């Protein structure tokens, strides 16, 4: 499908002074696509040139349009010396290649330089003309839509969900090429940025080809990552879920009609399912992989319990044969797929039937053993091995698919840890193939599946459970068995019955290791991984009990490797499900009953734990209905005949009987204190300070138990870099340091968001990195949403109250700033000049600029400044169109770190510039928001002795057009005359 690319350079503004004699600039522009380059005329002596060039035309193949970015370079003309570079702009052409996409890219783009940052703006117009080509051997995938959101997009419905797509490409890292020794840092950074743009486009095109082979038209849950392997190469990999989507004819019918995200999710074609967890199995065999490499694999399976009609006794009487038939049809639908994985965390109604457990696998690899670094086959074999292990774990749990699937890496020197996790599940084949399910079968299935608790029912044979577990009858339907606790990597289903509110639960762990090289280092890391995973799950279980809750959703476990330590960080949202039994307390059991002082200490700790549980239940409004003692945590549900399973449990499970130490509380969770470390673990449970009054937090999109959301939202990103000054570190002191770092970061967020009380921090995403020895970097991105409409008016503060604060200590520097930063810098009525001085870069849409668009009803609306949010929706608004994904990679380097404000000032300015560039690209597409925004990588490196620093950032999201409900209602009377902004806009800067 050949195409024609047309580019026009209109003007520039706010260019830097390049000629010191005249304090002006002789600017011209080079436009390059592929191997073809055009130049504009030189506009002499002006900082705001008006080129108004002719149309530059490139005739290229459509695969080149997908692979190559459009490069626009702004230079200063010098007569007797080489032209000086001002900066560059990379424009992705792929959003113009969809049938429903925008027809033109037009707007002001920040001119970016990897050394100096943003240096003015340039106005560019880009058009693409494609010629239809029915060649079935073509190598392009034009027309395949990509979405970063992990749920079915709001404007679409899922016809078929085909399955898993993955791809990776490898190339030599320009940073480690021989020519890098003689070229400038700017040239090296630009070479790396251009290479990653090329690899990203190629990767997206190859995944699109796989989707076309599946007869799909979209990729949902698209996740692209970069692995900087040093001398071994640069890897760009991506995973996603191939789907066939149809545009909804009546969009408002499926979009929220109120400000409540929870109501929005119920009206949208999405459902979020869960998974349970109560056991972990570790397997770390050592073997040699392809290419003579040391490989140590480590896998964890945290089972989830759901019913599929395979049990015996009363549990299998209703719906058993029907669900067995459904299971066979689903299995046949997935047999042809090598890896039946899905990156979705929210699903169309009826897609997910049962959840079998959280399954994960990790593998340690040595990068220096790769014979051919440019060959992707070695990495493909690594990931295939991991996925095969995940698949086998899912089958062991009686499931044939994995949902909420994700992959990640952690690299230090020559060691790489590959990680993958997901939730084993049983799916409805109606969404996996065309019309294989009879309507009557679907109706009968819905009748036999109790709403709100079906996902909690165990899926495997009760007589042959793959792990030991306490089972009770469901507290809702009283028909099927459920576990006492649930772990899951996916979101909470909208029909789940929940009592009270949820909360963010984190487990943090550090382990020291000796410095080693190559195989010895890989062996040491592999030996530590199973114990770290076990301790992380133990912490999660303890904290879940301490909160008085019985389920975790959105579980994300990250293991990071450094030169001298390993760090683990697990985040999830705890809730109380009514279908599960009431969680018991935590009982402390000591090893020295004869020591009166020790017994007194144990008794004191026990009292503190009991008081904490009581306070947490009051805080999160957990007041379950009273149940008889035989139901609470007991395997005997009600006056029904005992099944064979219950008899076998009471006869053979001696260990369970030995642990019943609470006399009447058979559900008590026992912690045995047998050494100092165990006591410190107990104390760590009590050090987690609850959020201040009026604040709630979760790592899922929706906070369970809160419905009255407002449109007042504030997204923020915070990066904290801490240097370890203590030379004699131990595991205990390192754990305390890491725990304090995360807790203080959360406290600072609460303090800076205090004007939004009451509010909830949703989609809290923590990322920990160890960029250098003795340096810990923690990055968090979240969005604060107010939920009490009566108090929302109090959040509108005066500019004096929105202060910009910057603080740093000798060993720790942090920064925090909002996503509304660039849009507010040019609003003098809101900010004083003293506050705008933190970043004085131009924004893509300054005060007074707007775009007139035709809304769905034909009226003219004014598009406000581009909003950014990690959520897949915008409260109080309707998403009317998806314009494509934004996937951008930036490098920033400085040789004057102290002069730029230290680590805080450097990172603050860089990330604010990233926000401005993302906004500019979305605005040029005609959009007014970025949803499902995520900062996938933030790698910071510094050399304080040389006053140097470098940072690499990768961000992505979905560019959309949204309309406020108030604007939509007002438009039925008359077109709006002003842009609709949130109730208040805040700046949080440190």
VOLO-549353 format. One record per residue (C-alpha): z, x, y. Coordinates in steps of 0.25 Angstrom, whole numbers, plus 5000, padded with zeros to 4 digits. Layout:
residues N
     z     x     y
     Z     X     Y
...
end
This chain:
residues 990
     z     x     y
  5000  5000  5000
  4995  5008  5012
  5001  5006  5025
  5000  5010  5040
  5013  5014  5048
  5012  5013  5063
  5022  5019  5072
  5023  5019  5087
  5033  5027  5096
  5037  5019  5108
  5047  5026  5116
  5060  5035  5115
  5073  5034  5123
  5085  5042  5126
  5079  5055  5120
  5087  5068  5122
  5084  5078  5132
  5076  5089  5126
  5070  5096  5138
  5082  5102  5146
  5074  5105  5158
  5070  5091  5161
  5081  5084  5153
  5070  5076  5146
  5062  5076  5134
  5047  5077  5130
  5047  5068  5118
  5037  5065  5108
  5037  5058  5094
  5032  5062  5080
  5029  5051  5070
  5028  5055  5056
  5026  5048  5043
  5022  5055  5031
  5014  5067  5035
  5008  5060  5047
  5013  5063  5061
  5010  5057  5075
  5015  5061  5088
  5017  5054  5101
  5014  5060  5115
  5025  5068  5122
  5033  5060  5132
  5037  5070  5142
  5050  5071  5149
  5057  5058  5145
  5070  5054  5137
  5064  5040  5135
  5049  5043  5131
  5039  5031  5130
  5029  5036  5120
  5023  5022  5116
  5014  5029  5106
  5002  5024  5099
  5004  5018  5085
  5005  5030  5075
  4999  5025  5061
  5002  5031  5048
  4993  5026  5036
  5002  5028  5023
  5005  5023  5009
  5016  5013  5008
  5024  5022  4999
  5024  5032  5011
  5029  5021  5020
  5041  5020  5010
  5044  5034  5008
  5042  5040  5022
  5050  5038  5034
  5043  5037  5048
  5048  5050  5055
  5048  5049  5071
  5052  5062  5077
  5055  5064  5092
  5053  5077  5098
  5053  5084  5111
  5040  5091  5115
  5041  5106  5119
  5028  5113  5124
  5032  5128  5121
  5042  5126  5109
  5044  5117  5097
  5046  5102  5099
  5061  5098  5099
  5065  5087  5089
  5073  5075  5096
  5075  5067  5083
  5069  5059  5072
  5068  5044  5068
  5065  5040  5053
  5060  5026  5051
  5059  5020  5037
  5047  5012  5036
  5051  5004  5023
  5057  4992  5030
  5043  4989  5035
  5037  4988  5021
  5043  4975  5017
  5036  4962  5017
  5047  4956  5025
  5051  4968  5033
  5049  4971  5048
  5035  4974  5052
  5039  4984  5063
  5050  4994  5065
  5052  4995  5080
  5064  5000  5088
  5072  5012  5094
  5076  5022  5084
  5086  5033  5087
  5080  5047  5087
  5089  5055  5077
  5091  5070  5076
  5100  5076  5065
  5106  5086  5074
  5108  5078  5087
  5108  5063  5082
  5101  5052  5089
  5093  5057  5101
  5087  5045  5107
  5078  5033  5102
  5063  5031  5099
  5056  5017  5099
  5047  5016  5087
  5038  5005  5081
  5034  5006  5067
  5024  4997  5059
  5019  4997  5045
  5006  4990  5040
  5005  4989  5024
  4993  4986  5016
  4995  4978  5004
  4993  4986  4991
  4994  4980  4977
  4993  4993  4970
  5003  4993  4959
  5004  5008  4958
  5008  5009  4972
  5021  5018  4975
  5027  5010  4986
  5037  4999  4985
  5034  4992  4998
  5040  4978  4999
  5053  4981  4991
  5065  4977  5000
  5077  4986  5000
  5091  4981  5003
  5104  4989  5004
  5113  4977  5002
  5119  4975  4988
  5117  4960  4988
  5105  4951  4989
  5100  4952  5004
  5104  4939  5012
  5090  4935  5014
  5085  4936  5000
  5088  4930  4986
  5087  4938  4973
  5077  4933  4964
  5078  4944  4953
  5087  4956  4953
  5080  4966  4945
  5090  4978  4944
  5092  4992  4947
  5083  5002  4955
  5086  5016  4957
  5079  5029  4962
  5081  5043  4967
  5073  5054  4973
  5076  5068  4974
  5072  5079  4984
  5076  5093  4989
  5086  5092  5000
  5081  5098  5013
  5094  5103  5016
  5094  5113  5005
  5079  5118  5006
  5076  5132  5009
  5070  5128  5022
  5083  5122  5027
  5088  5136  5030
  5078  5138  5041
  5076  5125  5047
  5085  5118  5057
  5096  5108  5053
  5088  5097  5060
  5076  5100  5052
  5084  5100  5039
  5091  5087  5042
  5078  5080  5046
  5071  5085  5033
  5083  5079  5025
  5082  5066  5032
  5067  5065  5031
  5068  5068  5016
  5079  5058  5013
  5070  5047  5021
  5058  5051  5012
  5067  5050  4999
  5073  5037  5003
  5060  5031  5006
  5054  5036  4992
  5067  5031  4985
  5066  5017  4991
  5051  5016  4987
  5053  5020  4973
  5064  5010  4971
  5055  5000  4977
  5045  5003  4967
  5055  5001  4956
  5059  4987  4962
  5044  4983  4962
  5043  4987  4947
  5054  4977  4945
  5047  4967  4953
  5057  4966  4963
  5056  4967  4978
  5069  4972  4983
  5081  4982  4981
  5095  4977  4984
  5107  4986  4985
  5098  4998  4988
  5107  5010  4989
  5101  5024  4992
  5109  5037  4992
  5107  5051  4995
  5112  5063  4986
  5113  5076  4993
  5113  5085  4981
  5112  5098  4989
  5102  5108  4983
  5100  5099  4972
  5092  5089  4981
  5093  5076  4989
  5093  5063  4981
  5090  5050  4986
  5093  5038  4976
  5094  5023  4977
  5098  5011  4969
  5096  4996  4971
  5094  4983  4964
  5080  4978  4963
  5078  4963  4966
  5068  4952  4969
  5072  4945  4982
  5067  4933  4989
  5068  4930  5003
  5077  4918  5006
  5069  4907  5012
  5081  4901  5020
  5090  4913  5023
  5101  4906  5030
  5104  4898  5018
  5109  4911  5011
  5115  4918  5023
  5129  4916  5029
  5131  4904  5038
  5144  4909  5043
  5151  4922  5046
  5158  4923  5032
  5152  4934  5023
  5158  4928  5011
  5151  4915  5014
  5138  4922  5017
  5139  4929  5003
  5141  4915  4996
  5129  4910  5003
  5120  4922  5000
  5114  4924  4987
  5124  4934  4983
  5136  4935  4974
  5145  4947  4972
  5151  4950  4958
  5162  4959  4953
  5167  4967  4942
  5180  4970  4935
  5187  4983  4932
  5199  4988  4924
  5195  5000  4916
  5188  5013  4918
  5182  5022  4907
  5178  5036  4909
  5168  5044  4902
  5164  5058  4906
  5156  5065  4896
  5150  5078  4899
  5135  5080  4896
  5123  5088  4901
  5112  5079  4908
  5098  5082  4910
  5095  5095  4917
  5107  5102  4911
  5117  5096  4920
  5132  5094  4918
  5135  5079  4918
  5148  5072  4917
  5148  5057  4917
  5160  5048  4921
  5159  5033  4920
  5169  5022  4923
  5168  5008  4919
  5177  4998  4926
  5175  4985  4918
  5174  4972  4924
  5177  4959  4917
  5167  4947  4916
  5164  4937  4905
  5150  4936  4899
  5153  4926  4887
  5155  4937  4877
  5170  4934  4874
  5177  4926  4864
  5187  4915  4864
  5189  4906  4875
  5182  4916  4885
  5169  4914  4878
  5168  4899  4876
  5161  4895  4889
  5148  4901  4893
  5148  4912  4883
  5135  4910  4876
  5128  4907  4890
  5133  4920  4896
  5129  4928  4883
  5115  4923  4885
  5115  4926  4899
  5120  4940  4896
  5109  4942  4886
  5098  4938  4896
  5104  4947  4907
  5105  4959  4897
  5090  4957  4893
  5086  4956  4908
  5093  4969  4910
  5089  4977  4897
  5076  4982  4904
  5083  4988  4915
  5088  5002  4913
  5100  5000  4923
  5104  4986  4926
  5111  4990  4939
  5112  4982  4952
  5116  4987  4965
  5120  4973  4970
  5134  4970  4973
  5131  4955  4977
  5123  4946  4969
  5115  4933  4969
  5123  4922  4963
  5123  4922  4948
  5117  4936  4947
  5130  4943  4942
  5137  4935  4930
  5148  4945  4926
  5153  4959  4929
  5157  4968  4919
  5164  4980  4926
  5163  4992  4936
  5155  5003  4929
  5153  5017  4935
  5149  5031  4931
  5149  5044  4937
  5142  5057  4933
  5144  5072  4938
  5131  5080  4940
  5128  5094  4944
  5117  5095  4954
  5114  5110  4952
  5109  5107  4938
  5097  5099  4942
  5085  5107  4938
  5075  5100  4947
  5082  5095  4960
  5070  5087  4964
  5069  5079  4951
  5075  5066  4952
  5076  5064  4936
  5089  5072  4935
  5096  5062  4945
  5089  5050  4939
  5095  5054  4925
  5109  5056  4931
  5109  5042  4937
  5103  5036  4925
  5114  5042  4917
  5124  5035  4926
  5117  5022  4926
  5117  5022  4911
  5131  5024  4910
  5134  5013  4920
  5125  5004  4911
  5132  5007  4899
  5146  5004  4905
  5140  4990  4910
  5136  4987  4895
  5149  4991  4890
  5155  4980  4899
  5145  4970  4894
  5137  4970  4906
  5122  4974  4908
  5121  4976  4923
  5128  4984  4934
  5130  4978  4948
  5135  4984  4960
  5129  4997  4956
  5130  5010  4964
  5128  5025  4963
  5133  5036  4971
  5134  5051  4970
  5144  5062  4975
  5139  5076  4977
  5146  5089  4979
  5139  5102  4978
  5132  5102  4964
  5141  5090  4958
  5136  5076  4959
  5144  5064  4955
  5135  5052  4951
  5142  5038  4952
  5137  5024  4948
  5145  5011  4948
  5143  4996  4946
  5148  4984  4940
  5143  4979  4926
  5139  4965  4926
  5132  4954  4919
  5120  4948  4927
  5112  4935  4927
  5098  4938  4922
  5092  4927  4931
  5092  4937  4942
  5087  4948  4933
  5074  4942  4928
  5065  4930  4931
  5071  4917  4927
  5077  4920  4913
  5089  4911  4915
  5088  4897  4912
  5094  4888  4923
  5103  4880  4914
  5108  4894  4909
  5111  4898  4923
  5118  4885  4926
  5127  4885  4914
  5130  4899  4917
  5135  4896  4931
  5143  4885  4925
  5150  4894  4915
  5153  4905  4925
  5165  4901  4934
  5162  4904  4949
  5171  4914  4955
  5176  4921  4943
  5165  4923  4933
  5163  4937  4937
  5177  4940  4933
  5176  4936  4918
  5174  4947  4908
  5160  4950  4903
  5163  4957  4890
  5168  4953  4876
  5183  4951  4877
  5185  4956  4863
  5178  4969  4866
  5181  4973  4880
  5177  4987  4884
  5190  4990  4891
  5205  4985  4891
  5207  4974  4901
  5217  4962  4904
  5209  4949  4903
  5214  4935  4908
  5207  4922  4910
  5200  4920  4923
  5210  4914  4933
  5199  4905  4938
  5191  4899  4927
  5201  4903  4916
  5189  4904  4906
  5185  4919  4905
  5193  4932  4905
  5194  4941  4917
  5200  4954  4920
  5213  4957  4928
  5205  4966  4938
  5190  4967  4943
  5183  4979  4948
  5169  4978  4954
  5158  4986  4962
  5152  4973  4967
  5156  4963  4978
  5165  4951  4976
  5157  4939  4972
  5157  4928  4982
  5162  4917  4972
  5174  4926  4968
  5187  4919  4969
  5196  4928  4977
  5210  4927  4983
  5214  4933  4996
  5206  4945  5002
  5201  4958  4997
  5204  4972  5001
  5198  4986  5000
  5204  4994  4989
  5201  5009  4988
  5205  5020  4978
  5204  5034  4983
  5206  5047  4975
  5204  5062  4977
  5204  5073  4966
  5204  5088  4969
  5195  5096  4960
  5192  5111  4959
  5180  5118  4966
  5170  5121  4955
  5155  5123  4953
  5144  5116  4945
  5148  5111  4931
  5163  5114  4933
  5164  5105  4945
  5156  5094  4939
  5165  5094  4927
  5178  5094  4936
  5172  5082  4943
  5169  5075  4930
  5183  5077  4925
  5189  5071  4938
  5180  5058  4939
  5186  5050  4928
  5200  5052  4933
  5196  5049  4947
  5189  5036  4943
  5201  5032  4935
  5210  5034  4946
  5201  5027  4956
  5201  5015  4948
  5216  5015  4946
  5218  5016  4961
  5209  5004  4962
  5217  4996  4952
  5230  4999  4958
  5226  4996  4972
  5219  4983  4967
  5233  4979  4961
  5240  4983  4973
  5232  4973  4982
  5235  4962  4972
  5220  4960  4969
  5212  4960  4956
  5197  4964  4959
  5189  4975  4966
  5175  4973  4971
  5165  4983  4977
  5171  4994  4970
  5165  5008  4974
  5171  5021  4969
  5166  5034  4975
  5169  5048  4969
  5166  5059  4978
  5165  5074  4974
  5169  5086  4983
  5171  5101  4981
  5186  5100  4978
  5189  5085  4976
  5184  5071  4971
  5186  5059  4979
  5186  5044  4974
  5185  5032  4983
  5185  5018  4977
  5184  5005  4986
  5184  4991  4982
  5188  4977  4987
  5200  4971  4980
  5201  4956  4979
  5209  4946  4971
  5200  4937  4961
  5206  4924  4957
  5199  4925  4943
  5207  4938  4939
  5222  4938  4936
  5232  4940  4947
  5234  4955  4948
  5247  4961  4944
  5256  4971  4951
  5257  4986  4950
  5268  4991  4942
  5274  5005  4942
  5278  5011  4929
  5285  5025  4930
  5287  5035  4919
  5301  5039  4922
  5310  5027  4921
  5323  5035  4920
  5321  5041  4934
  5329  5031  4943
  5323  5037  4956
  5309  5036  4950
  5311  5022  4946
  5316  5018  4960
  5303  5024  4966
  5294  5017  4956
  5301  5004  4959
  5299  5006  4974
  5284  5009  4972
  5283  4997  4963
  5290  4988  4974
  5280  4994  4985
  5268  4991  4976
  5273  4976  4973
  5275  4974  4988
  5261  4980  4991
  5255  4970  4982
  5262  4959  4988
  5258  4963  5002
  5243  4965  4998
  5243  4951  4992
  5248  4945  5005
  5238  4954  5013
  5226  4950  5005
  5230  4935  5003
  5231  4936  4988
  5238  4924  4983
  5232  4920  4970
  5237  4907  4964
  5249  4908  4954
  5245  4909  4940
  5254  4909  4928
  5259  4923  4922
  5250  4922  4910
  5238  4922  4919
  5242  4934  4928
  5237  4946  4921
  5239  4941  4908
  5228  4940  4897
  5233  4927  4893
  5226  4917  4902
  5231  4902  4899
  5235  4894  4887
  5222  4897  4880
  5221  4902  4865
  5222  4917  4865
  5208  4924  4862
  5206  4935  4853
  5205  4944  4865
  5219  4941  4870
  5225  4943  4856
  5218  4956  4855
  5223  4961  4868
  5238  4957  4865
  5237  4964  4852
  5230  4977  4855
  5232  4980  4869
  5246  4987  4868
  5243  4995  4880
  5242  4983  4889
  5255  4978  4883
  5262  4991  4887
  5258  4991  4901
  5264  4977  4903
  5276  4982  4910
  5279  4972  4921
  5285  4961  4912
  5278  4948  4916
  5267  4955  4924
  5257  4959  4914
  5247  4961  4925
  5255  4972  4931
  5247  4985  4934
  5255  4997  4929
  5255  5010  4936
  5262  5021  4928
  5268  5032  4937
  5268  5044  4928
  5266  5056  4938
  5266  5059  4953
  5251  5055  4954
  5253  5041  4949
  5264  5039  4959
  5255  5044  4970
  5245  5034  4965
  5255  5023  4966
  5259  5027  4980
  5244  5028  4984
  5243  5013  4981
  5253  5010  4992
  5247  5019  5003
  5235  5010  5004
  5238  5003  5018
  5232  4989  5019
  5223  4986  5031
  5230  4981  5044
  5231  4966  5046
  5218  4960  5048
  5210  4970  5041
  5203  4969  5027
  5194  4978  5020
  5184  4978  5008
  5172  4986  5003
  5164  4973  5000
  5156  4965  5009
  5165  4953  5009
  5180  4953  5010
  5185  4943  5000
  5194  4932  5006
  5188  4933  5020
  5178  4923  5024
  5179  4920  5039
  5171  4933  5044
  5165  4934  5058
  5153  4941  5063
  5161  4952  5069
  5158  4964  5061
  5159  4979  5063
  5154  4990  5054
  5159  5004  5054
  5158  5017  5048
  5169  5028  5047
  5168  5042  5042
  5181  5050  5041
  5180  5065  5037
  5193  5072  5033
  5196  5087  5030
  5206  5091  5020
  5215  5101  5026
  5225  5102  5015
  5221  5114  5006
  5231  5111  4995
  5226  5097  4991
  5230  5089  4979
  5225  5076  4973
  5237  5068  4979
  5235  5074  4993
  5220  5072  4993
  5221  5058  4988
  5231  5055  5000
  5221  5062  5010
  5210  5053  5005
  5218  5041  5005
  5223  5043  5019
  5209  5046  5024
  5204  5033  5019
  5216  5025  5023
  5215  5031  5037
  5201  5028  5038
  5203  5013  5035
  5215  5013  5045
  5206  5018  5056
  5196  5007  5053
  5206  4996  5054
  5211  5002  5067
  5197  5002  5073
  5194  4989  5068
  5207  4982  5073
  5199  4974  5083
  5192  4967  5072
  5205  4961  5066
  5204  4953  5057
  5193  4960  5050
  5188  4965  5036
  5182  4978  5033
  5171  4975  5023
  5162  4984  5015
  5171  4996  5017
  5163  5007  5011
  5171  5021  5009
  5163  5033  5006
  5170  5047  5003
  5164  5060  5004
  5168  5075  5002
  5157  5082  5010
  5164  5095  5010
  5176  5102  5005
  5190  5096  5010
  5182  5085  5018
  5183  5070  5015
  5174  5060  5021
  5176  5045  5021
  5166  5036  5026
  5168  5021  5027
  5159  5010  5032
  5163  4995  5033
  5162  4983  5042
  5173  4975  5048
  5171  4960  5049
  5181  4951  5056
  5184  4938  5048
  5194  4930  5057
  5185  4922  5067
  5198  4918  5075
  5201  4933  5077
  5187  4938  5078
  5188  4936  5093
  5199  4946  5094
  5189  4957  5089
  5181  4958  5102
  5188  4969  5109
  5185  4976  5123
  5178  4989  5123
  5190  4996  5127
  5196  4992  5113
  5184  4997  5106
  5188  5012  5108
  5180  5023  5102
  5190  5033  5095
  5188  5046  5089
  5198  5054  5082
  5199  5066  5073
  5209  5076  5067
  5208  5090  5063
  5205  5086  5048
  5199  5072  5049
  5188  5065  5058
  5184  5051  5057
  5174  5042  5064
  5172  5027  5064
  5162  5019  5072
  5155  5006  5071
  5141  5002  5068
  5140  4995  5081
  5141  5008  5088
  5126  5011  5092
  5124  4997  5097
  5136  4997  5106
  5134  5010  5113
  5124  5003  5122
  5133  4991  5126
  5140  4995  5139
  5147  4982  5140
  5154  4985  5127
  5157  5000  5127
  5160  5009  5138
  5152  5022  5139
  5164  5030  5134
  5163  5023  5121
  5148  5024  5120
  5149  5040  5121
  5152  5041  5106
  5138  5039  5103
  5128  5038  5114
  5115  5036  5106
  5106  5025  5108
  5106  5013  5099
  5094  5006  5093
  5096  4993  5101
  5103  4996  5114
  5109  4985  5123
  5099  4975  5128
  5089  4978  5116
  5087  4968  5106
  5076  4962  5097
  5070  4948  5097
  5068  4943  5083
  5064  4930  5077
  5075  4924  5069
  5073  4915  5056
  5073  4903  5065
  5063  4908  5074
  5072  4911  5086
  5073  4924  5094
  5085  4932  5091
  5090  4944  5097
  5093  4955  5087
  5107  4962  5090
  5110  4977  5088
  5109  4981  5074
  5122  4978  5066
  5126  4986  5054
  5135  4982  5042
  5138  4986  5028
  5138  4971  5024
  5126  4964  5018
  5128  4953  5028
  5132  4951  5043
  5143  4941  5045
  5139  4929  5053
  5124  4933  5052
  5112  4930  5043
  5102  4941  5038
  5088  4936  5040
  5080  4948  5036
  5081  4962  5029
  5073  4973  5036
  5075  4984  5025
  5085  4995  5022
  5090  5006  5032
  5092  5019  5024
  5094  5030  5033
  5099  5045  5031
  5104  5053  5043
  5108  5068  5045
  5116  5073  5057
  5120  5087  5059
  5127  5094  5070
  5131  5108  5074
  5141  5103  5085
  5151  5095  5077
  5163  5097  5087
  5154  5094  5099
  5150  5081  5093
  5164  5076  5091
  5168  5082  5078
  5166  5075  5064
  5169  5062  5071
  5159  5063  5082
  5148  5068  5074
  5149  5058  5063
  5151  5046  5073
  5139  5050  5081
  5130  5052  5068
  5134  5039  5061
  5133  5031  5074
  5119  5037  5075
  5116  5032  5061
  5120  5018  5065
  5111  5019  5077
  5099  5023  5069
  5101  5013  5058
  5102  5002  5069
  5089  5007  5075
  5081  5006  5062
  5086  4992  5059
  5083  4987  5074
  5069  4993  5073
  5067  4984  5060
  5071  4972  5068
  5085  4971  5061
  5098  4969  5068
  5108  4973  5056
  5110  4983  5045
  5117  4977  5033
  5122  4984  5020
  5124  4996  5029
  5130  5008  5021
  5132  5023  5024
  5129  5028  5011
  5131  5043  5014
  5138  5050  5025
  5139  5065  5022
  5146  5074  5032
  5147  5089  5032
  5153  5098  5043
  5155  5113  5045
  5166  5113  5056
  5165  5128  5057
  5151  5127  5062
  5153  5114  5069
  5142  5108  5061
  5141  5094  5053
  5131  5086  5046
  5131  5072  5041
  5122  5064  5033
  5122  5049  5033
  5114  5038  5024
  5115  5024  5028
  5108  5011  5024
  5107  4996  5026
  5099  4984  5027
  5092  4981  5040
  5092  4966  5043
  5090  4955  5053
  5102  4945  5055
  5105  4933  5063
  5119  4929  5068
  5123  4915  5064
  5127  4912  5078
  5113  4917  5083
  5106  4909  5072
  5114  4896  5076
  5112  4898  5091
  5097  4901  5089
  5095  4887  5084
  5098  4882  5098
  5092  4894  5106
  5089  4909  5104
  5100  4918  5106
  5100  4927  5119
  5109  4938  5115
  5111  4946  5102
  5122  4942  5093
  5133  4952  5091
  5145  4953  5083
  5158  4948  5090
  5162  4962  5093
  5157  4976  5091
  5167  4988  5089
  5166  5003  5089
  5175  5010  5080
  5173  5025  5083
  5182  5037  5079
end
